Amino acid sequence: MSLRSHPPVGVSRACGIWIVRRHRGHMKIRVINTPPGEAPEDVRAAWVGLELPLVVPGARTRRTLGVVARPKTVFGELVAILIGKTERQSGYIVDAAQAVEILAAHSPDAAKWWRENAPLSIRRGKRFLFATEVCQEVTGAA
């Protein structure tokens, strides 16, 4: 069976390599409380009420780096991981750039803060992890 015949969600294993397939927005979360983080309180509070599509379904536990204080290079990120500067957190994984676009429609000033103060955290391929305790899974999301 080819990987192309699998539905575009979840994780597959082929030839001993784990492949994370892109989740096509079949599941969403609603932010119900102000998420923790390095952004100012008003910027973090602007997420409340927004529905965000998930990259992968369900909550996950991952090692994370702060969005502002994160290293500026991939090498710096690797060093931070190796010396234990990450935090283990549980939450829902969303595409950072897409999340900021959704935020911009609700709060242009909050989205502007992200673009000006954490551009490396919202570039293509970067992810945000919204803490499990501040989110609610949206049922029936299509």
N, C-alpha and C positions, 0 to 999 in steps of 0.2 A: 504494500500500500504506500503510495507516495505521500509526502508531507503536504502536497497541494490538495489532496483529497480530505485532509482533516479540516474541521471547522477552525476559523481564525481566532481561537482563544486558547489560553492555557500554555502548558509547557509540554514539549515533546522530547523524545530522546531518539537520536539517529546516529548510528556509528559511534556510540559512546559519548556523544556531545549533546549537552542540553541546549535546546533551541527554544527561546521564548518568542512565541508568536504574538504579534500585535493584537491586542484586544480592540475590537471595533466599536467600542462605546455601548456594548450590550448591557452593561451594568454601570450605574451611577451612584454617587453618594451625594447627600445634602449635608452641608456644613451647618451644624446646629448650635455650636458654641465657638467662642474665639479660640483659634488654634494657638498652641504654644509656639515660640520661635524668637528669632532675633529681630524681626521687623518691629517697628513701633506699634503700640497697642491699637491705634486707629486703623492702621493698614491691615493688621491681622483681623480686627473686628469686621472689616469690609467683606471678608469671605463668608460671614454668617448669612445663611439663606440661599447661597448659591448651590446649584447642582453641577457636579463635575463628572465627566466620564472617566472611568478607570482604564488604566493601561492593562492591568491583569485583574481578574475577578477576585473579590474577597480581600480581607485584611491580610497583611504580611508583616513579618518581623525582619527588619533590615538594620544594618549599620549605617548611620547617617552622619553627615557633616553639616554644620551651620551654613545658611545661605549667604551670610555676609562675611563671616570670618573664614570661610572655606579657602583652601589654597587656590592659587590662580592657575596652576598647571596640573596636568595629569600626573606628572612626576610628584608634585607636591601633595596631591591627593593620595597617591600610593604611600608616600612617607607617612602621612597622617594616619593612614590605616595601620601601617606597620608599627608605629610607635604608640598606638592606642588612643588617638585623639578623636575617635568616632564614638557615637552613642548608639546603643542598641534600642530601637524603638519599634513599636507596632503601629500599623496604620494602613491607610489606603493609598495606593500609588497612582498618581495622575501625571500626565504630560505637563511639565512646567509652563512651556510657552502657550499651550492651549488654555491652561487654567488662567493665566494672566490675561489672555484675550477675553475670556468669559468675565473675568473681574473688571476689565476695562468698560464693558457695557453697563456694569452696575456702579462702579466707582472709578472714574478716570484718574482721579488723584492717587488712589491706592495703586493702580496699575503703573502709573508714572513713577511712583516710588520704586517699584520693582525694577523697572527699566533703567532707572538712574543709579540705584544703589546695589543691585544684585544682578547685573547683566550676565555674568558667567553662569548663574544658577538658572537662568531661563532660556539659555540658548538651545538650539535643536538637540534633541536626544536627552536633555536633562529631565529629571523627575522630581516632583514634590511628594512627600509622604505626609498625609494629613492624619494626625493621631486618631486612633480608633475611638477614643472617648469623646471626641468633638464632632463625630460624623454619624450619619444614619444612612443605611443602605436604602436606595430608592427601588422599590419593587415595581415591576412592569415597565422598567426603562427599556426603550428600544433604540 
